[in-house]
Amino acid sequence: SQVEIRAGDALAVARALAPGSFDIVFLDPPYGAGLLEPALAEVRPLLAPGGLIYAEADAPLTEEVLQPLRLRAVRAQRAGRVCFHLLSPE
């Protein structure tokens, strides 16, 4: 009863969700598809106070990407070919 699965376009689904309703959001879009930044912008408003975003990418997220989204990296590392980031709203 605490999990709901929705199928569909992830960005459209995110737009339909209630702001501030998630403690954590997991993002792992297809690499090279240009979807990570739009996804970050869509899910940031979904975070409850103290909420976090876990995002995977093929390269580290830079301040140039995070600053306009008002996000900061709490932790970021590389595991093999995957860069993972734990992001918090500023």
Buried (B, 14 or more C-beta within 10 A) or exposed (E): EEEEEEEEEBBEEBEEBEEEEBEEBEBEBEBEEEBBBBBBBBBBBBBEEEBBBBBBBEEEBEEEBBEEBEBEBEEBEEEEEEBBBBBBBE
